Amino acid sequence: MASGGEGPPATPPRHTNRLAKERSPYLLQHAHNPVDWYPWGQEAFDKARNDDKPIFLSVGYSTCHWCHVMERESFEDEEIGKLLSDNFVCIKVDREERPDVDKVYMTFVQATSGGGGWPMSVWLTPDLRPFIGGTYFPPRDHGRRPGFKTVLTRIMQQWQHNRSNLESSGDRILEALKKGTAVVATPGESPPLAPDVAQRCFQQLAHSYEEEYGGFRDAPKFPTPVNLMFLMSFWSVNRSTSEGVEALQMALHTLRMMALGGIHDHVAQGFHRYSTDSSWHVPHFEKMLYDQAQLAIAYITAFQVSGEQVFAEVAKDILLYVSRDLSDKSGGFYSAEDADSFPTSGGSEKREGAFCVWTASEVRQLLADVAVGASGSANLADVFMHHYGVKEQVTFFFFFFCFIQPSLDPHGELQGQNVLIVRYSAELTAAHFGVSVETVNELLASARAKMAEARKVRPRPHLDTKMLASWNGLMLSAYARVGAALGDEALLERAAHAGHFLKEHLWDAERQTILRSCYRGDQMEVSPPISGFLDDYAFIICGLLDLYEATMQTEWLQWAEELQLRQDALFWDSAGGGYFCSDPSDSTVLLQLKEDQDGAEPSANSVSASSLLRLSQYTGRQEWLQRCQQLLAAFSDRLTNIPIALPEMVRALMAQHHMLKQIVICGQRESPDTKGLLEAVHSLFLPHRVLMLLDGSSDGFLRQRLPALSSMSQQGGVATAYVCQDFTCSLPVTEPQELRRKSHPFYESLTSR
């Protein structure tokens, strides 16, 4: 049974397999299955070759709902466990630990079945070549759909009697995939024209935009921060056009509706994975670190472009959740919270959303106090239930999308339960109860606090305490950017703590290698150590650049340069341009892929394109500017034809086209006049700039690399800013408002926020 949270007392396990020695929470969830599981590694490969058995590869992650279902239905079944153990070498993989393995076999599953998702089930030859794949299988036959036992029996028969055809078919598909997934630039090829690509990306997003509630499809509806960040970047260079205005409206409306919806946890903060309906009401309740990181950045960007305080409040709300529930004392961040937990009323089976949903009677019991000042005899429950749409009788049609096939709330897990959603503005709720807006906000805050306390005594969902380098890099960016935009020293200190964590626990200085993950504990264990992948380097480098710009401490810039050099050495494709997702020298990874889609996480190549541009400005390394152009050229076909698949890379293409401005501030970091200039820059959304500080003491890194900085200094003994293009600068300024105007003409008419 999947572990995590409080629940019924555990009985001694009947079975223990070798996964009990692993550190991955997902693998440990399967340590007591009656299946002879192996982790991915040489021991399993040798076993398959020596016994000449096919491999059953099962891939998932610890907070995946349908992974839990398949474990409960099939992997805990004695009969199925024996069938698996006797006839296959069974390998379990945590996709978050080994994204390289996951990407290769998911590519095969998608190509052969037309869909994909987790749990992923793939059968391999002893030399790791796939021949059959799928996702979730029910344990027994149901209608015309074969059950897992039947599938296993048929594969065993085919392996015995038709093995050569299975292997040759798999080989043909694999060879086709090698050709079909190749991403290369032809010699001398240039990146596509940025304005044309950006326009096409906007049009494709506008076509898929859902006007009533925002977002980009009807249901299920995902947050897709990469789309929102592209739209705000598109607006930043098209402010005077109707399309630019429309792009901004699409982004802001989506962010507003998400903040009001049930996908936003109104009691304990943070955002759930996605909405099962078009109105953002009923979520899949899992909470992922990478969503929190990207959404915090999207919301603080919305605040920068609009000045609306609500967006800043949501960004802080997200980071409050992460600081409280996903933070380790070492400075790292945990990966996720599960959707499933044991019901408050008791029971032996976990339920989707049990930790988060409410019955009307629970709310009335918790919030029985009189609502002071409200009309009639209204109590706190009346105000809360009106505002958040709590009903006595509730029926939900609920969909899970851990895997590609939807399932209609098969166990009635949400019947009679409420998912909180803001139904009325504070002004309308105040008018309804005859109180001031200030009073209604106080009443709602008091009610939420009471409900948060009540939730603390519920059985908690499983917490995946794995700390991944890549997702920690994303969260590093979030704390740095939100902290800088709001001038919040506590957030900036947390960002620096995260930076130190990454360097202390996930950087092997001797081997000059990022480690993929480590785990909670006194020793911060990394056994067995897994070397980092492209996204680990790319996301950390981006986070370090954001941390430098937020704190102006050059140690982060120096480490970013060092990591970029290692990333180039490990993953760069010198023949075709762009970066491979994993080390191309690893013979156990059959496809050398370059991620060509910005999905739940941005493509590491997209993030790298932007970082190469930024680092070329900080270091003067022209080869990084050229490398950025080669990377963008390698993805030229995708950018030209389906830019909606790579909105983050389109942003990098736009930055490369418009060229980055250099904003250089000369002054002492802690002096009020320097802080005023830095705050002016951080208050604006300027996607095409880099920010530098020359303080006369810690700026040696920059001055050694950028000779043009030698002519810049304070004017009249006060902090001075220079706004430059290719280090050709406008006249220096000393006033924050003037710096805002020079940074972008759009801000000329704005008053300081």
N, C-alpha and C positions, 0 to 999 in steps of 0.2 A: 504494500500500500504506500502511496506517495506520502512522504513525511512532511512534518512542519506544523507549527501551531499547537495549541493545546487541544486535547481531545480525550477520548476514552483511554484508559490505561492499556499499554501495549502488552500483549501476551508474548512469551518467549518464542522467537522465530523457529519454524520447523526446518528451514533451509538457510544456508549461508553460502554464497558463492564468492569468487575472487573479487567482485566489485566492492566488497566490504573493505578492501584495502585502499580504495580510491578516495580522492578528496572532492570530486565533483558532486554537488548535491543531487544532480540528476542520476548519476551512476549509483550513488548510495541509495536512492529510492528503489533500486532494483537489486540490491544486495541480498535480499531474502526471497527472491523468486525461485521457484523450482526449475530454473534454467541455468545451464552451465555457461554463464556469461563470461566473456573476455572483454577487457578494454581494448581499444585500437592500439595495436603494437605488434612487435615482432613475434612474441609468443603465440599470438593467435594466427599470424600468417604462417608460421612454421607448422603449427598444428594442422591447418587446412592442407598444406602441401604434403605433409607426411602421411596424413590419413586419406588424402585425395577426396576431401569432402567439400561440398559447396559451402559458402559463407552466407549466413543470414545476418545482414547489417540492419540494426535498428537505431534510428537517429531521432533525437528529440531534445527537450530541455525541461528543466525542473518545474516551471510554472505553466506548462502546456496542458490545457484541460483534456484534450483528446489523447494525449500521452498517458495521463492518469487513467482514462477510461480503458485504453487498450491493455495497460498493465493489469488493471483489476479483472478485466474480462478474460484475457488470454495468457499473460505472462505469469499470473498467479494460479492458473489452472494446471493441476498436476498432469493431466493427460497431454495437454498441449506442450507443457514444459518438457515432458519425456520425449515427445515427438521431435521437438527442436534439438534437444541435447544429444539424442541418439543419431540424428541424421545430418546435422549441420554444425559448423563451428559458428557459435553465436557471439556477435560483437555488438556492444553498446557504445554509442558515441553521443557525447554532449555537444550539440551543434555550436554552442557558445564557446566551448573550449577549442573545438576543431572546426572552424568555419571552412577551412580548405577542403576537408573531407565532405562536409555537408554540401558545399557548392558543386563539387564534381558529380555526386550521385543525385542531387536534386536536378541538375541539368539533364541527366539521363532520364529521371522519372518524368519530368515535364515534357521531354521530347517524345517519350514512348506512350504516355498516358493522357497527355493534354492538360494535366493539372499537377498540383503538388502541394506540399504542406507537411505538417508534423502531427503525429509521428510518421516518419518516413521509413518504409520497409523495402529493402533492396536485397536481391540475391546475387552473389558474386561467385566467380570461379576462384579457385585457390590462388590465382595470381591477381586477384582484386578487380577483374573485369566484370562489369554488371551484365546480367542477361534478363532479369525480370525486376520490375519495381512497382511500388504503389505507396499508399499512405496508410490510413487507418483501415483495418479489417475487423468486422464483427467476429466473435468467436465461432459461431455456428452459421450454417446456411440460413438465409432469410429471403424467402421468395426466390427471385432469380439471381440474387446476389450471393456468390459463394462465401462461406465463412473462412476464417483463418485456418482452421483444421483442414478443410477441403483444399485450400490453396497450397498448404504445405505438402499434402499427400500427392497432389498433381505434380508439384515441382520435383518431389522425390522420384516419381515415376518417369518424368521427362529426363531427369538427370541420369537415371539408370538406362533408359532405352533410347533416348534421343539427344544425348549429350552434345554430339558434334554440331547438330543444327542449332542448339541453344547457344553454344559458344560462338559459332560463325555469325549468327544473327546479332549477338551482342557486339562482336568485333566490328561488324559493318556499321552499326549505330554509333559506336565509339569513334570510328574514323570519320564518320560524317559530322559528328559533334566537334571534333578537332578542327575541321575546316569551317564549320558553320559558326563557331564561337570565336574565330580569329579576329582580333582587332589590331590592324596595322596601318601605318601610313606609308604611302608610296614615296620613293625618294624625291625630295624637293617639294612635297605637298605642303600647302599652307592651310591654316585653320579656315573654316568657312567664315563668311562675313557676319559679324556679330549682330548688326541691326536686323538683318533678315532672319537670322536664327531666333533672336529674341522675339521678334514680331510673330513668327510662326508658333513659338512656344506659348506666347500669350493667347493667340487665337485657339490653339488646341485646349488650353485650360479653360478659356471662356466657353468653349463648346461643351465641355463636360461639367461646367459649374451648375450647381443647384441653387436657384435664386432665393427660395424661401428661407432655408436654414443655413445656407452656405455649404462649403465642401464641394466635392467633385464627383459624386455619384449619389444614387438614391440610398441604397443600403446593401451591405454594411458600409458604414462611412468611417474612414480613417482620418486622423488629424493632418497627415502629410505636411509637416512643417517645411519641407524643401519647396513645395509649391508656393506656400505663403511667403517665404523669404524671396523667391524669385519675383513674385508679383510686386512686393515692396521695392525690390531693386529695379524692376522695370519702370515703376512709377518714378523712381529717383532720377531717371534720365529722360522721362517722357511726361514731366509734370504738367506741361502746358497743353497736352493733347487729351482728347476725350478718352482715348484708350488708356492713357496713363491714369486718369482719374478713375476709370472703371476697374483697372487692376488693383488700385488701392482700396476701392470700395469692396471688391471681392475678398481681399485679405482681411480687412478690418471686420466686415460682417461675419465672416467665418469664425474669427477669433472671438467675437462677442457672443455668438450663438453657442460656441463650444463652452465658453465660461459659464453660461446660463444653464447648460444642459447637464444631464445625469452622467455624462462622461467625465465631468469635473466633480471631484469628491468634495461636496459642500461642507462636510463635517470634519474630515481629517486631511483635506488638501490633496493636491496632486491630481493627475489625470489617469484615467483607465486607458486600456489599449485601443479600443475603438468602440463605435456605437453600432448596435445591431439594427437600428432603425434610422430613418432619414432625419429625424429631429434631434439627434444627439441625446436621446433620453435614456434608453436602456443599453448599458455598455456590456462588453466582455470585461469583467472586473479586474483582470490582471493589470498590474502596474509595472512598467518597464523603465529602467533607468534612462535608456536612450530617448524615450519619449519625453520624460521630464526635462532633460537637458535641452533638446531642440525646441520644445514648446516654451521654456523659459526665455530662450533667445528670441523666439518669434514674438512673444508678448512684450518684451522690453523694446524690441524694434518698433512694434506698433505704438508704444508710448513715445518713442523718439520722433516718429513721423506725425503723430496726431496730437500729442500733448495731453491725451485723455488719461486721467489718473487711474481709471479702472484697469488699464492694461498693466501698469506698473504694479498694482496690487495683486493681480493674478500671477505675475512673474515672481513676486516675493512669496506668494502663497505656495507656489511650486517648490521653491527652495526651502521654505519652512518644512514642508513634508520630507524632502530629501535629507535635510539636516537632522530631523528627528528620527525618521524611520529607515533610511537607507545609508546611514553614515557609520563608519567604523572609527574607533578611537585613534587608529593609526593615520587617519586622514583620507583613507580610501572610501569608495562608494560601493554598496552592494548592488547586485544585478536586478533583482525583481522581487515583487510580492505576488503570490499566487492568486488566482481568481476563486479557488475553492477553499472552504474551511468547514469545520463541524458546526452544525446549527446550535444556536444558543439553547434551544429546547432539549438538546441531547440527540444522540443517534450515533451509529457506527460508521456512517458514510458521510464524506464531505459533500458540500453543495456549493454550486456556483453562486457567488454573491452573498452568501450567508452572513459575512462579516459586515456588509455595507447596507443591507436593505432593512426596511422598517414596516411594521404593521401600524395601522392607525391607533390601535389600543396601546401599543408600546409608546407611541408619541404622546398620547393623552396622559398616560401614567407618569411619564418622565417630566412633562411640562404642565403640571396641574396648577402652578402658581398663577395668581391673578396678574393680568397684563396691566400694570399701573398706568392710568390715564386713558386706556382704551374705552370706547363707547360700550354701553350695555354691560354685560357680565363676562366679557371676553377674557379668556385666560391666555397664557403663553402658547399653549397648544393651538388655540384657534388662530392666532397670528401666524405661527409657524406653518401650520397645515395649509392655510390660505396661500401664503407666499410661495411655498415649495410644492404645492399640488398634491398633498397627501390625501388619499381617498380611503374610504372604508372598504370598498370592494375593488380589487384590481385584477385585471387579466392581462398578461403579457404574452406576446408571441416573440419567442427568444431564439436567436440564432447563434451558434458557435462557429467560428471560422479559424480554429487552430489548423484545420485542414480544409480543403477546397469545397467539400460537400457540406451544405447546411443541414442542421437537424433542429426540429421544432421542439424546444424545451421538453425533452422526452420524459423527464421525471417530475414535471410540474414544479420546478425548484423556485419559481418566482410567483406562484399563485398566491394572491392575497398580500403580497409584499409591495412596498413602495420604494421606488428609486427617486431620490429628491431631484427636482428640477425647478428652477426659478420660473414661476408662472406670471408674476407681476413685478413691475418696478417698485423700488422702495417708495416712490411717490404715490403710486396707486394703492399699495398696501396701507400706507399711512392714511390716505384719504378714506379708505374703506373702514378703518377702525377709529377715525377721528383723532389721530395723534400727529405729531410733527414727524418729519422725515428723520430727524436726529433721534427721536424716541424710538421709532420703529427699527432703526439700525441697531440701537442698543438692545432692544428686545430680541431681535434675531441673533445678534452676537451672543447674548446670554443663553438663548436656546441651543445654539450650535455647540457652545461650550459644555452644556449639560449632556448633550447627546454624544459628544466626543468622550466624555468621562464614562458614559454608559457603554460605549463601544470598547473601552479598554478592558472590560471584564469579559468580553466575548472571546471565544476561542479564535486565536489569530490565524490568518492564512500562513502557509509556508513561506519563509523568507529565504531566498537564494542568496547566501552570503559570499558567493564567488565574486571576486573583484577583478574585472576585466580591464586590461590596459586601454583598449579602444573606447569603451563606454565611459571610463574614468576621464579620458581625454575630452570627450564631449561635455561631460559635466564640469570639467575644469573651465572650458570656454564659457559655460553658462554662468558660473559664479563670477568669473572675471568680467564678463560683459554686463551682467545685471548690476554688479557692485560698482563698476565704473560709471554706468549711466545714472545711477541713483546716488553716487558718492557715499556708498554704504561701506564703512570700514570693516564691519563685522563680516560682510560677504567677501570682501577682498582678502581678509585674513584667512577665511575658509578656503578661498581659491589657492592662496599660497601654501596652506597646509596640504591641499591635494597635490600641488606640484612637488612638494617635498616627499610625499608618500610615493609618488610615481618614481622619483629618482632613487629613493631608499629601498623600495621593495620590488619594483618591476623593471629595474635597470641593472643588468649584469655588466658592471664596468670592466671587468676583466675580459669578458668575451665581446664587449661592445655590442650587446644584444638586449633588446626589449624582451621581457617575458610576457607571455599572453595573460597569465592570471595568477592570483594567489588567493588564499583562503583565510577566513577569520581564525584567530588563535594567537597565543602568546608568541609563537615563532613565525607567524605569517607564512605558513607553509606553501611551498611551490613544488612539491614533490608529486610526480615527476615533473621537472620544469619543461614547459612547452615554449619554444621560441616564438616571438611575436610575428604576426602577419602584417601585411601591408596596412590594414586599417588601424592596427595598433600604433604604428609609426605615424601615419597621416593624421589621425585624430589627436594624438599627443602633441605633434608639432604645431598644429593649428591652435590647440589649447595654450601652448607655451607662448605663441605669438600674441594671443589675446591677453594672457597674463602679463606679458611685458608691457603692452599698451595700457593695461589697467593700473600697473604698479610702477612702471618705469624702472624696474630692476633688471639690469642687463644680464644677470646670471641666467634668466629664462631665455633670453635671446641667444646667448651663447650655446645653451643646450639644444635649442631648436636647430641651430646651424649644424651642430654635431650629429643630431639624429637624422637630419636631411641627407647628410653625406652617407650615413649608414643605409638609409632607405634606398638611395641611388645604387649603392654597391650591391644590395641584396636583391632588389626587385625590378630594376629598370630593364626594359627590353631594348637593347641597343640596336636591334635590327628593325623592329616595327614601331618603336615609340610607345610610351605609356608604361605603366607598372603592372607586373603580374601580381595577383592577389596573394600568392604564397611563394616560397622559395622554389625557383624552377629546378633546383638540383635534387629535390625530394622525389625519389623514384616511386614512392607509394602513392603519389598524387598524379592520377592518370591524365588529367586535363590541366593545362596551364592557362588559367582564365584571367581575363581583365573585366572586372565588374562594370557592366554597361547600363546600369540602372540605379537611379537614386530612389530608394524605396523607403522602408521603415527607418533605415539609416542611410545617410548619403554615401554614394560610391567613394571609395578611398581615392580613386583617380580624380574625381571632381574636387575633393578637398585638397588634394595634392596640387592641382593646377593653381588654385588660389594661393596656397602656401609658397609655391615656387615663385610666383609673382611678388609676394610680400617679401620673401627672403632676398630676392634679387635687389630690392630697394634697400634693405638693411645692410647687406653685405657687399654690394657692388659686383656680385658674381653674375656676369652676363650669361654664363652657361646655363644658369637656372631660368633665365628669361627664355633662352632658346629651347630649353627642355620643356618648359610650359607650352611653347608653340608646337613642339613636336607631339606632345601629349594630346593637345586639342586637335591636331591634324589627324592623329590616329583614330579618334572618335568622330571624324568628319561626317561619315555617312549617317551615323546615328543622330548627330546634332542637326544635320540638314533635314532628315526625313522625319524623325520622331523626337524632336527636342523635348517634348513633354516627359520622355523617359529619363531625361538628364537635366532637370531644372537647375540643380546646383552647379553643374558644369557649364550651363548657359550663363550663369552668373559670373563664373570665372572667365568665360569668353568675352563677356561684356567688359569686365575689368581690364582684360588684356587689350581690348579695342580702345577703350577710353583712356587708358594709361592711369597709373596710380599717382595721385598727388602726394607730395611729402609735406607734412606739417611738422615743422621743427620748432620746438620751444626751448629757449635759453633761459635758465633760471634755476634757483635752488628748489629741489623737489618739495620740500615742506613749507616753503614760504607762501603766504596768502596770495601774492600776485601770480605766482606760478600755478598754484592750485586753481585760481580763477580761470586762467587760460585753458588748463587741462579740462576743467569742468565744462567749459564752453564747447570744446571738441566732443567730449563724451555725451553731451546732451543731444547731439545731432546724429541722424543716420546718414553716414557718409561711406557707402560701400566701396568707393574707389579712392582710398587714401591709406597711407601709413602714418604713424605718429611716433616722433622721436623726442627725447629730452637730452639736452646738453647742459649738464650741471657743473662742469669743470672738474669733477672728481671721479665719477663712475662712468664717464662717457668714452673711455679709451677704446672700447670695442668698436664703437661707431666711427670715431675719428680716424682710427687706423685703416678702416675699410673704405671710408667715403671722404676723399680729400676736399670735396666741395664744402664740407661742414666747417672748414677752417676759417672761412670768412664770416661766419655767423656768431654773433655775440649779443649780450644784453645792450640795450640802448638806454642811456640816461640812468643806469643803475637799477632798472626795473626789469622784470621778466618780459621777454620779447618773443613774438611768434613770427615765423616765416612760412608762407604758403608757397610751395614750389611745384613746378612741373619739370621733371628731369633735372632737378636742382637748379633750374632757372627760376628765381624767386621774385614775387611781388614785393612792394615796399614793406618793411617790418611794421608790426602793430603791437600795441601794448594793452589794448582794451579788449575784454572778452567779447563785447558786442560786435566790435569791428572784426575780430577773428571769425565770429560766426558768419558775418557777411562775406568775408573773403573765402571762407571754406566752401561755400556754395551760394550763388546769387539768390536762390529761392528763400534763404533765411534772412535776406536783407531787411525785410519788412517786419520780421518777428521780434518781439521783445523777449528779453531773457526770461527763461522759465526757471 
